[in-house]
């Protein structure tokens, strides 16, 4: 069974945005399906490893602060999109959904 450490070991050869590897290639190298690779990447990120990547760049380990910032911006955008969808489904304003304070006027 593949572990997050095997994904981390493989990514140690992919440092910097220019050396990204697609989820399909990574899944072939570590011997699991792409969904499992994504799960392992999430686990590594939760443990604080600077695993970067977007669908355009593939996965890689951060080489610079800019690498990390680009990935964080991508993840934030994806999260915000999901919150917008949830707010629409619940038929409520996004600020109410995320619990922003309302100032008295």
C-alpha positions, 0 to 999 in steps of 0.5 A: 500500500502506498503511503504519503511518504512515498509520494513525498519521496517521489516529489523530492525529485520535483522541486520548483514550478518548472519541474512539476509532475502531473497527477497521472504521472505521479500516480503511475510512479507510486502505483496508485490511482490519481484520487489516492495521490490527491489524498496523500498530497492533502495529508502531506500539506496538513502535516506542513510539507510545502507540496505545491501545484495546480492542474496547469503546473502539476505537483512539485515541492516549493522552491521559492515563496512565490511557488507557495503563494501561487498554490495558496492562491489557487487553493483559496480560490477553489475554496471560495468558489465552493462557498459561493456554491453553498451560499447559492444552494442555501439561498443566503448571502455569502457573508452570512454563510461564513459568519462575518460580523455585521456593523450597526448603522 
